[in-house]
Amino acid sequence: MCPHGVLLGAAIQASFLLSFCHPFSTTHNLRTRPNFAPSASTLTTTTSSSYLQSQILDFVEPTTGVPVKLVGAMHYNPASIDLATDSINALAAEGKLGSIVIESCDIRWNATLENQLVKDALLSEMKAAHDLGMKYRVPVVLGDQRINVTVDQLKFGAKEAVTDLLQPWNGGWGRLFECISSARKEAVPFGDEYLGLESFFDPKLLASAPISFVKYPLSYLVKSPAFAVAVCALILLGEVDSSNAYVVDGASPTDILGSLAISALETVIFARIFLKELLAERNEVLAGSILEQCRNYKAVGSSNWLDDLFGKDNACDKSTGAVYALGSVVGKPEDGKTVVAVLGLAHCNGIKKLLTEPES
């Protein structure tokens, strides 16, 4: 097993996983930030062949009684773009479309606007959702953790994981695997009420996956050429090194075992930061953004009688700290609306768990 093979394999696996959780990509702009289950007719309104119902979670947020629709996506995937578009259009046609929450922050969103190619050619499901939000004049919320915070957390998580790996005698391995286990339970819960493996391996989704695998790295190349060139250089250097060391001399059993051990360690570190920093921690922020929008659609009859008497906040945004896309309307109290969130598939189960089992 050659070093470049390990590196390239890890890069492909990482690209596949990240396409479901989308922590770095940048997609449109900023303003200020701060369950009633849908009917069967709502779920079947769309007849498009690209409508992948298995990528959707519908539920009621228990503290407000507001319906929430999580639309899971493989980023830049045409099938996911159609799914987000169909879902939003169906709710708008029924007069039930409330706020649209997208998995981006103001920094990443604004960066997209600065690059015409990314904005026009590299269409994503989040840009499609944003554009529909503008068309229907509903709030479009940039609901994700800011990228600078995510990067800092990734650095800290990787450092902590490596430190624990190097200190097995000090309980490091126990701490590391406990962290991975607890993050998995929170970020990737299993059960009949959650998305299953069939959601990730839906034939229609996978058929369009090659487009995601081209557009996702291309978005990095366009937005961060230096980063893309550095990755390519590392892969090429690994190719040269492996051709000298392995193709000519051959790989000994010791070499193979060493490569397998290194791959195992890399997998453990990646699992730690993927489950905790990239999923679990960002899920909390995204779930919070969705909950804040639900406050605007809580039944008017449940408001405080003093607020009704003095007209307090009756037409004001009830969410706290919401970041709205530039040009978006601000949230306001309304009845009978559904909050839609367009997210990477990997986030959906964990966010539903946080919103429906807040004490867990």
GUZAMAR-506392 format. One record per residue (C-alpha): residue number from 1; y, z, x. Coordinates in Angstrom, 2 decimals, m for minus. Layout:
! residues N
<rec num="NUM" north="Y" up="Z" east="X"/>
...
! end
This chain:
! residues 360
<rec num="1" north="0.00" up="0.00" east="0.00"/>
<rec num="2" north="3.16" up="m1.20" east="1.73"/>
<rec num="3" north="6.51" up="0.58" east="1.66"/>
<rec num="4" north="8.25" up="m2.39" east="0.07"/>
<rec num="5" north="5.55" up="m2.53" east="m2.58"/>
<rec num="6" north="6.11" up="1.13" east="m3.41"/>
<rec num="7" north="9.88" up="0.60" east="m3.46"/>
<rec num="8" north="9.70" up="m2.51" east="m5.60"/>
<rec num="9" north="7.18" up="m0.92" east="m7.96"/>
<rec num="10" north="9.38" up="2.15" east="m8.33"/>
<rec num="11" north="12.40" up="m0.08" east="m8.95"/>
<rec num="12" north="10.59" up="m1.97" east="m11.71"/>
<rec num="13" north="9.37" up="1.25" east="m13.36"/>
<rec num="14" north="12.84" up="2.79" east="m13.12"/>
<rec num="15" north="14.45" up="m0.34" east="m14.58"/>
<rec num="16" north="12.00" up="m0.28" east="m17.51"/>
<rec num="17" north="12.60" up="3.40" east="m18.24"/>
<rec num="18" north="16.37" up="3.23" east="m17.76"/>
<rec num="19" north="16.56" up="0.27" east="m20.14"/>
<rec num="20" north="15.47" up="2.73" east="m22.84"/>
<rec num="21" north="18.02" up="5.43" east="m21.95"/>
<rec num="22" north="20.96" up="3.49" east="m20.41"/>
<rec num="23" north="22.82" up="6.16" east="m18.41"/>
<rec num="24" north="24.97" up="3.92" east="m16.23"/>
<rec num="25" north="25.63" up="0.66" east="m18.00"/>
<rec num="26" north="29.11" up="m0.01" east="m19.23"/>
<rec num="27" north="29.79" up="m1.73" east="m22.36"/>
<rec num="28" north="34.25" up="m1.49" east="m24.71"/>
<rec num="29" north="37.20" up="1.44" east="m24.87"/>
<rec num="30" north="38.87" up="4.74" east="m25.73"/>
<rec num="31" north="41.08" up="6.62" east="m28.05"/>
<rec num="32" north="40.71" up="10.38" east="m28.33"/>
<rec num="33" north="37.47" up="12.25" east="m28.19"/>
<rec num="34" north="36.74" up="15.18" east="m29.58"/>
<rec num="35" north="20.27" up="13.79" east="m44.65"/>
<rec num="36" north="19.64" up="12.85" east="m47.56"/>
<rec num="37" north="16.95" up="10.42" east="m46.69"/>
<rec num="38" north="17.84" up="6.81" east="m47.39"/>
<rec num="39" north="16.19" up="5.13" east="m50.33"/>
<rec num="40" north="13.33" up="2.71" east="m49.96"/>
<rec num="41" north="15.71" up="m0.09" east="m50.87"/>
<rec num="42" north="17.92" up="0.82" east="m47.94"/>
<rec num="43" north="14.97" up="0.63" east="m45.58"/>
<rec num="44" north="13.91" up="m2.79" east="m46.82"/>
<rec num="45" north="17.30" up="m4.40" east="m47.46"/>
<rec num="46" north="17.03" up="m6.54" east="m44.34"/>
<rec num="47" north="14.49" up="m9.33" east="m44.21"/>
<rec num="48" north="15.22" up="m10.57" east="m40.69"/>
<rec num="49" north="12.06" up="m11.15" east="m38.65"/>
<rec num="50" north="13.67" up="m9.24" east="m35.79"/>
<rec num="51" north="14.14" up="m6.08" east="m37.81"/>
<rec num="52" north="11.97" up="m3.49" east="m36.05"/>
<rec num="53" north="11.69" up="m0.60" east="m38.46"/>
<rec num="54" north="9.53" up="1.38" east="m36.02"/>
<rec num="55" north="12.60" up="1.86" east="m33.79"/>
<rec num="56" north="14.55" up="3.76" east="m36.49"/>
<rec num="57" north="14.61" up="7.46" east="m37.37"/>
<rec num="58" north="16.14" up="8.42" east="m40.74"/>
<rec num="59" north="16.68" up="12.10" east="m41.53"/>
<rec num="60" north="19.15" up="14.59" east="m42.96"/>
<rec num="61" north="21.26" up="16.81" east="m40.72"/>
<rec num="62" north="20.44" up="20.22" east="m42.28"/>
<rec num="63" north="23.74" up="22.08" east="m41.85"/>
<rec num="64" north="25.86" up="19.38" east="m43.53"/>
<rec num="65" north="23.32" up="17.55" east="m45.69"/>
<rec num="66" north="24.53" up="14.24" east="m44.26"/>
<rec num="67" north="22.09" up="11.33" east="m43.70"/>
<rec num="68" north="21.67" up="10.23" east="m40.09"/>
<rec num="69" north="20.16" up="6.98" east="m38.88"/>
<rec num="70" north="19.13" up="6.77" east="m35.21"/>
<rec num="71" north="18.68" up="3.15" east="m34.12"/>
<rec num="72" north="16.60" up="3.04" east="m30.94"/>
<rec num="73" north="17.08" up="0.16" east="m28.53"/>
<rec num="74" north="15.91" up="m1.43" east="m25.33"/>
<rec num="75" north="19.30" up="m2.19" east="m23.87"/>
<rec num="76" north="20.45" up="m5.82" east="m23.85"/>
<rec num="77" north="17.29" up="m6.79" east="m25.76"/>
<rec num="78" north="18.04" up="m9.46" east="m28.44"/>
<rec num="79" north="15.58" up="m7.81" east="m30.86"/>
<rec num="80" north="17.41" up="m4.49" east="m30.48"/>
<rec num="81" north="20.77" up="m6.18" east="m30.94"/>
<rec num="82" north="19.52" up="m7.70" east="m34.21"/>
<rec num="83" north="18.11" up="m4.34" east="m35.28"/>
<rec num="84" north="21.43" up="m2.56" east="m34.75"/>
<rec num="85" north="23.32" up="m5.36" east="m36.49"/>
<rec num="86" north="20.97" up="m5.49" east="m39.48"/>
<rec num="87" north="20.96" up="m1.70" east="m39.91"/>
<rec num="88" north="24.76" up="m1.45" east="m39.89"/>
<rec num="89" north="25.24" up="m4.45" east="m42.17"/>
<rec num="90" north="22.72" up="m3.04" east="m44.68"/>
<rec num="91" north="24.54" up="0.29" east="m44.92"/>
<rec num="92" north="27.93" up="m1.44" east="m45.17"/>
<rec num="93" north="26.63" up="m3.61" east="m48.03"/>
<rec num="94" north="25.65" up="m0.43" east="m49.93"/>
<rec num="95" north="28.98" up="1.27" east="m49.20"/>
<rec num="96" north="27.22" up="4.00" east="m47.22"/>
<rec num="97" north="28.36" up="3.20" east="m43.68"/>
<rec num="98" north="30.05" up="6.15" east="m41.99"/>
<rec num="99" north="30.76" up="6.70" east="m38.30"/>
<rec num="100" north="28.96" up="4.67" east="m35.64"/>
<rec num="101" north="28.08" up="6.67" east="m32.52"/>
<rec num="102" north="27.18" up="4.70" east="m29.41"/>
<rec num="103" north="25.55" up="5.82" east="m26.19"/>
<rec num="104" north="28.51" up="5.39" east="m23.88"/>
<rec num="105" north="31.47" up="7.34" east="m22.55"/>
<rec num="106" north="35.11" up="6.33" east="m22.14"/>
<rec num="107" north="34.76" up="5.61" east="m18.41"/>
<rec num="108" north="31.79" up="3.27" east="m18.79"/>
<rec num="109" north="33.16" up="1.66" east="m21.95"/>
<rec num="110" north="36.57" up="0.90" east="m20.44"/>
<rec num="111" north="34.94" up="m0.55" east="m17.31"/>
<rec num="112" north="33.28" up="m3.17" east="m19.48"/>
<rec num="113" north="36.59" up="m4.33" east="m20.87"/>
<rec num="114" north="37.79" up="m4.99" east="m17.34"/>
<rec num="115" north="35.07" up="m7.59" east="m16.73"/>
<rec num="116" north="35.13" up="m10.66" east="m18.93"/>
<rec num="117" north="31.57" up="m11.74" east="m18.06"/>
<rec num="118" north="30.08" up="m8.39" east="m19.06"/>
<rec num="119" north="32.20" up="m8.30" east="m22.20"/>
<rec num="120" north="31.38" up="m11.83" east="m23.38"/>
<rec num="121" north="28.09" up="m12.97" east="m21.84"/>
<rec num="122" north="26.09" up="m9.76" east="m21.38"/>
<rec num="123" north="26.00" up="m8.80" east="m25.04"/>
<rec num="124" north="24.44" up="m5.42" east="m25.72"/>
<rec num="125" north="23.46" up="m3.66" east="m28.93"/>
<rec num="126" north="26.28" up="m1.17" east="m28.38"/>
<rec num="127" north="28.93" up="m3.88" east="m28.18"/>
<rec num="128" north="27.46" up="m5.45" east="m31.32"/>
<rec num="129" north="27.64" up="m2.06" east="m33.09"/>
<rec num="130" north="31.20" up="m1.53" east="m31.85"/>
<rec num="131" north="32.34" up="m4.93" east="m33.13"/>
<rec num="132" north="30.83" up="m4.28" east="m36.55"/>
<rec num="133" north="32.53" up="m0.88" east="m36.66"/>
<rec num="134" north="35.86" up="m2.61" east="m36.06"/>
<rec num="135" north="35.05" up="m5.21" east="m38.70"/>
<rec num="136" north="34.18" up="m2.61" east="m41.34"/>
<rec num="137" north="36.98" up="m0.24" east="m40.30"/>
<rec num="138" north="34.72" up="2.77" east="m39.69"/>
<rec num="139" north="35.00" up="5.27" east="m36.81"/>
<rec num="140" north="33.34" up="4.11" east="m33.57"/>
<rec num="141" north="32.55" up="7.10" east="m31.37"/>
<rec num="142" north="31.81" up="7.08" east="m27.63"/>
<rec num="143" north="29.32" up="9.90" east="m27.86"/>
<rec num="144" north="27.73" up="10.18" east="m24.42"/>
<rec num="145" north="28.35" up="12.54" east="m21.52"/>
<rec num="146" north="30.98" up="11.20" east="m19.10"/>
<rec num="147" north="29.39" up="9.27" east="m16.25"/>
<rec num="148" north="31.00" up="11.38" east="m13.50"/>
<rec num="149" north="29.35" up="14.47" east="m14.97"/>
<rec num="150" north="26.01" up="12.68" east="m15.20"/>
<rec num="151" north="26.22" up="11.56" east="m11.56"/>
<rec num="152" north="27.05" up="15.10" east="m10.41"/>
<rec num="153" north="24.12" up="16.45" east="m12.40"/>
<rec num="154" north="21.79" up="13.83" east="m10.95"/>
<rec num="155" north="22.79" up="14.78" east="m7.41"/>
<rec num="156" north="22.25" up="18.46" east="m8.16"/>
<rec num="157" north="18.93" up="17.80" east="m9.90"/>
<rec num="158" north="17.58" up="15.66" east="m7.05"/>
<rec num="159" north="18.64" up="18.26" east="m4.46"/>
<rec num="160" north="17.05" up="21.06" east="m6.47"/>
<rec num="161" north="13.82" up="19.06" east="m6.93"/>
<rec num="162" north="13.51" up="18.30" east="m3.21"/>
<rec num="163" north="14.25" up="21.94" east="m2.33"/>
<rec num="164" north="11.52" up="23.14" east="m4.70"/>
<rec num="165" north="9.06" up="20.61" east="m3.31"/>
<rec num="166" north="9.67" up="21.87" east="0.21"/>
<rec num="167" north="9.22" up="25.53" east="m0.76"/>
<rec num="168" north="5.79" up="25.87" east="m2.42"/>
<rec num="169" north="5.33" up="29.33" east="m0.89"/>
<rec num="170" north="8.52" up="30.51" east="m2.60"/>
<rec num="171" north="7.50" up="29.46" east="m6.11"/>
<rec num="172" north="9.19" up="26.07" east="m5.74"/>
<rec num="173" north="6.32" up="24.04" east="m7.12"/>
<rec num="174" north="5.98" up="26.36" east="m10.10"/>
<rec num="175" north="9.71" up="26.09" east="m10.86"/>
<rec num="176" north="9.63" up="22.32" east="m10.51"/>
<rec num="177" north="6.69" up="21.76" east="m12.83"/>
<rec num="178" north="8.02" up="24.31" east="m15.35"/>
<rec num="179" north="11.32" up="22.42" east="m15.36"/>
<rec num="180" north="9.55" up="19.10" east="m15.93"/>
<rec num="181" north="7.35" up="20.59" east="m18.67"/>
<rec num="182" north="10.20" up="22.25" east="m20.60"/>
<rec num="183" north="12.44" up="19.18" east="m20.29"/>
<rec num="184" north="9.61" up="16.99" east="m21.59"/>
<rec num="185" north="9.11" up="19.22" east="m24.63"/>
<rec num="186" north="12.81" up="19.10" east="m25.48"/>
<rec num="187" north="13.55" up="15.50" east="m24.59"/>
<rec num="188" north="10.32" up="13.76" east="m25.61"/>
<rec num="189" north="8.73" up="15.64" east="m28.53"/>
<rec num="190" north="5.63" up="14.19" east="m30.16"/>
<rec num="191" north="4.54" up="14.21" east="m33.80"/>
<rec num="192" north="4.36" up="12.22" east="m37.01"/>
<rec num="193" north="8.08" up="12.76" east="m37.64"/>
<rec num="194" north="9.04" up="11.10" east="m34.34"/>
<rec num="195" north="8.82" up="7.64" east="m32.83"/>
<rec num="196" north="5.45" up="6.93" east="m31.24"/>
<rec num="197" north="4.25" up="4.64" east="m28.47"/>
<rec num="198" north="4.13" up="1.73" east="m30.92"/>
<rec num="199" north="7.93" up="1.89" east="m31.08"/>
<rec num="200" north="8.22" up="1.31" east="m27.34"/>
<rec num="201" north="5.51" up="m1.35" east="m27.18"/>
<rec num="202" north="6.37" up="m3.27" east="m30.32"/>
<rec num="203" north="5.39" up="m6.93" east="m29.72"/>
<rec num="204" north="8.79" up="m8.23" east="m30.87"/>
<rec num="205" north="10.59" up="m5.84" east="m28.56"/>
<rec num="206" north="8.37" up="m6.67" east="m25.58"/>
<rec num="207" north="8.66" up="m10.40" east="m26.23"/>
<rec num="208" north="12.39" up="m10.13" east="m25.54"/>
<rec num="209" north="12.01" up="m7.62" east="m22.69"/>
<rec num="210" north="12.39" up="m10.26" east="m19.93"/>
<rec num="211" north="15.94" up="m10.86" east="m21.14"/>
<rec num="212" north="16.67" up="m7.12" east="m20.78"/>
<rec num="213" north="15.21" up="m7.12" east="m17.27"/>
<rec num="214" north="17.56" up="m9.96" east="m16.30"/>
<rec num="215" north="20.72" up="m8.76" east="m18.05"/>
<rec num="216" north="20.39" up="m5.10" east="m17.08"/>
<rec num="217" north="20.37" up="m5.66" east="m13.27"/>
<rec num="218" north="22.88" up="m8.51" east="m13.68"/>
<rec num="219" north="25.30" up="m6.11" east="m15.34"/>
<rec num="220" north="25.10" up="m3.96" east="m12.19"/>
<rec num="221" north="25.62" up="m6.99" east="m9.95"/>
<rec num="222" north="28.75" up="m7.96" east="m11.85"/>
<rec num="223" north="30.19" up="m4.47" east="m12.23"/>
<rec num="224" north="29.10" up="m2.99" east="m8.89"/>
<rec num="225" north="28.31" up="m5.74" east="m6.34"/>
<rec num="226" north="28.13" up="m3.31" east="m3.41"/>
<rec num="227" north="25.44" up="m1.24" east="m5.14"/>
<rec num="228" north="23.39" up="m4.32" east="m6.04"/>
<rec num="229" north="23.62" up="m5.75" east="m2.50"/>
<rec num="230" north="22.52" up="m2.41" east="m1.02"/>
<rec num="231" north="19.41" up="m2.30" east="m3.23"/>
<rec num="232" north="18.50" up="m5.90" east="m2.37"/>
<rec num="233" north="18.97" up="m5.15" east="1.34"/>
<rec num="234" north="16.61" up="m2.18" east="1.12"/>
<rec num="235" north="13.94" up="m4.30" east="m0.56"/>
<rec num="236" north="14.30" up="m7.07" east="2.05"/>
<rec num="237" north="14.13" up="m4.58" east="4.91"/>
<rec num="238" north="11.00" up="m3.10" east="3.38"/>
<rec num="239" north="9.50" up="m6.60" east="3.25"/>
<rec num="240" north="10.18" up="m7.21" east="6.93"/>
<rec num="241" north="8.85" up="m3.79" east="7.95"/>
<rec num="242" north="5.67" up="m4.17" east="5.92"/>
<rec num="243" north="4.95" up="m7.66" east="7.26"/>
<rec num="244" north="5.06" up="m6.31" east="10.81"/>
<rec num="245" north="3.19" up="m3.09" east="10.22"/>
<rec num="246" north="0.66" up="m3.98" east="7.55"/>
<rec num="247" north="0.01" up="m7.70" east="7.35"/>
<rec num="248" north="m0.63" up="m8.01" east="11.08"/>
<rec num="249" north="m2.38" up="m4.76" east="11.84"/>
<rec num="250" north="m3.85" up="m3.92" east="8.44"/>
<rec num="251" north="m3.55" up="m0.63" east="6.56"/>
<rec num="252" north="m5.78" up="2.25" east="7.60"/>
<rec num="253" north="m7.11" up="4.82" east="5.09"/>
<rec num="254" north="m4.61" up="7.30" east="6.54"/>
<rec num="255" north="m1.75" up="4.87" east="5.90"/>
<rec num="256" north="m2.90" up="4.34" east="2.32"/>
<rec num="257" north="m3.24" up="8.07" east="1.66"/>
<rec num="258" north="0.19" up="8.67" east="3.18"/>
<rec num="259" north="1.75" up="6.02" east="0.96"/>
<rec num="260" north="0.03" up="7.45" east="m2.10"/>
<rec num="261" north="1.28" up="10.94" east="m1.24"/>
<rec num="262" north="4.85" up="9.67" east="m0.82"/>
<rec num="263" north="4.60" up="7.77" east="m4.12"/>
<rec num="264" north="3.37" up="10.93" east="m5.86"/>
<rec num="265" north="6.29" up="12.96" east="m4.50"/>
<rec num="266" north="8.77" up="10.26" east="m5.54"/>
<rec num="267" north="7.23" up="10.23" east="m9.02"/>
<rec num="268" north="7.60" up="14.00" east="m9.36"/>
<rec num="269" north="11.26" up="13.91" east="m8.30"/>
<rec num="270" north="11.97" up="10.96" east="m10.60"/>
<rec num="271" north="10.24" up="12.69" east="m13.52"/>
<rec num="272" north="12.38" up="15.78" east="m12.94"/>
<rec num="273" north="15.74" up="14.00" east="m12.98"/>
<rec num="274" north="14.72" up="11.49" east="m15.66"/>
<rec num="275" north="13.54" up="14.11" east="m18.15"/>
<rec num="276" north="16.17" up="16.76" east="m17.47"/>
<rec num="277" north="19.39" up="15.17" east="m16.23"/>
<rec num="278" north="19.06" up="11.69" east="m17.76"/>
<rec num="279" north="17.48" up="12.67" east="m21.08"/>
<rec num="280" north="17.55" up="16.35" east="m22.07"/>
<rec num="281" north="21.09" up="17.17" east="m20.93"/>
<rec num="282" north="22.62" up="13.97" east="m22.28"/>
<rec num="283" north="20.71" up="14.39" east="m25.54"/>
<rec num="284" north="22.62" up="17.62" east="m26.14"/>
<rec num="285" north="25.95" up="15.82" east="m25.75"/>
<rec num="286" north="24.91" up="12.89" east="m27.94"/>
<rec num="287" north="23.49" up="15.20" east="m30.62"/>
<rec num="288" north="26.74" up="17.17" east="m30.57"/>
<rec num="289" north="28.75" up="13.98" east="m31.09"/>
<rec num="290" north="26.59" up="13.01" east="m34.07"/>
<rec num="291" north="26.84" up="16.50" east="m35.59"/>
<rec num="292" north="30.64" up="16.47" east="m35.29"/>
<rec num="293" north="30.80" up="13.20" east="m37.23"/>
<rec num="294" north="28.50" up="14.63" east="m39.89"/>
<rec num="295" north="31.14" up="17.28" east="m40.58"/>
<rec num="296" north="33.42" up="14.55" east="m41.95"/>
<rec num="297" north="30.83" up="13.48" east="m44.55"/>
<rec num="298" north="29.77" up="16.89" east="m45.79"/>
<rec num="299" north="30.06" up="17.06" east="m49.58"/>
<rec num="300" north="33.63" up="17.83" east="m50.60"/>
<rec num="301" north="32.40" up="20.42" east="m53.09"/>
<rec num="302" north="31.13" up="22.56" east="m50.23"/>
<rec num="303" north="34.58" up="23.06" east="m48.68"/>
<rec num="304" north="36.34" up="26.39" east="m48.63"/>
<rec num="305" north="38.33" up="27.11" east="m51.85"/>
<rec num="306" north="41.37" up="28.21" east="m49.83"/>
<rec num="307" north="41.39" up="24.85" east="m48.05"/>
<rec num="308" north="41.21" up="23.10" east="m51.41"/>
<rec num="309" north="44.03" up="25.25" east="m52.80"/>
<rec num="310" north="46.44" up="24.57" east="m49.95"/>
<rec num="311" north="45.24" up="21.06" east="m49.21"/>
<rec num="312" north="44.27" up="22.07" east="m45.71"/>
<rec num="313" north="42.52" up="19.33" east="m43.68"/>
<rec num="314" north="41.56" up="17.43" east="m46.81"/>
<rec num="315" north="42.34" up="14.09" east="m45.20"/>
<rec num="316" north="42.04" up="15.04" east="m41.53"/>
<rec num="317" north="39.32" up="14.43" east="m38.99"/>
<rec num="318" north="37.00" up="17.44" east="m39.17"/>
<rec num="319" north="35.17" up="16.60" east="m35.95"/>
<rec num="320" north="36.03" up="18.43" east="m32.75"/>
<rec num="321" north="36.55" up="16.64" east="m29.45"/>
<rec num="322" north="35.45" up="13.20" east="m30.64"/>
<rec num="323" north="36.21" up="10.21" east="m28.36"/>
<rec num="324" north="36.98" up="7.14" east="m30.43"/>
<rec num="325" north="36.90" up="3.59" east="m29.05"/>
<rec num="326" north="40.29" up="2.00" east="m28.60"/>
<rec num="327" north="41.36" up="0.42" east="m31.87"/>
<rec num="328" north="38.90" up="2.45" east="m33.94"/>
<rec num="329" north="39.94" up="4.32" east="m37.03"/>
<rec num="330" north="39.67" up="8.11" east="m36.77"/>
<rec num="331" north="37.10" up="9.98" east="m38.82"/>
<rec num="332" north="38.10" up="11.50" east="m42.15"/>
<rec num="333" north="36.28" up="13.37" east="m44.94"/>
<rec num="334" north="34.30" up="11.07" east="m47.25"/>
<rec num="335" north="31.30" up="11.47" east="m49.53"/>
<rec num="336" north="28.06" up="9.50" east="m49.56"/>
<rec num="337" north="28.18" up="8.17" east="m46.01"/>
<rec num="338" north="25.53" up="7.87" east="m43.31"/>
<rec num="339" north="26.20" up="8.48" east="m39.62"/>
<rec num="340" north="24.60" up="5.76" east="m37.49"/>
<rec num="341" north="23.84" up="6.24" east="m33.79"/>
<rec num="342" north="22.83" up="3.32" east="m31.57"/>
<rec num="343" north="20.92" up="4.73" east="m28.61"/>
<rec num="344" north="18.27" up="4.03" east="m26.03"/>
<rec num="345" north="14.82" up="4.52" east="m27.54"/>
<rec num="346" north="14.05" up="7.30" east="m25.06"/>
<rec num="347" north="16.82" up="9.46" east="m26.56"/>
<rec num="348" north="15.86" up="9.23" east="m30.24"/>
<rec num="349" north="13.09" up="11.84" east="m30.52"/>
<rec num="350" north="14.92" up="14.48" east="m28.51"/>
<rec num="351" north="18.14" up="14.02" east="m30.46"/>
<rec num="352" north="16.33" up="14.27" east="m33.79"/>
<rec num="353" north="14.68" up="17.48" east="m32.59"/>
<rec num="354" north="18.04" up="18.97" east="m31.59"/>
<rec num="355" north="19.64" up="18.06" east="m34.93"/>
<rec num="356" north="16.79" up="19.11" east="m37.19"/>
<rec num="357" north="15.46" up="22.09" east="m35.20"/>
<rec num="358" north="18.66" up="23.58" east="m33.72"/>
<rec num="359" north="17.06" up="26.97" east="m33.06"/>
<rec num="360" north="14.04" up="25.56" east="m31.17"/>
! end
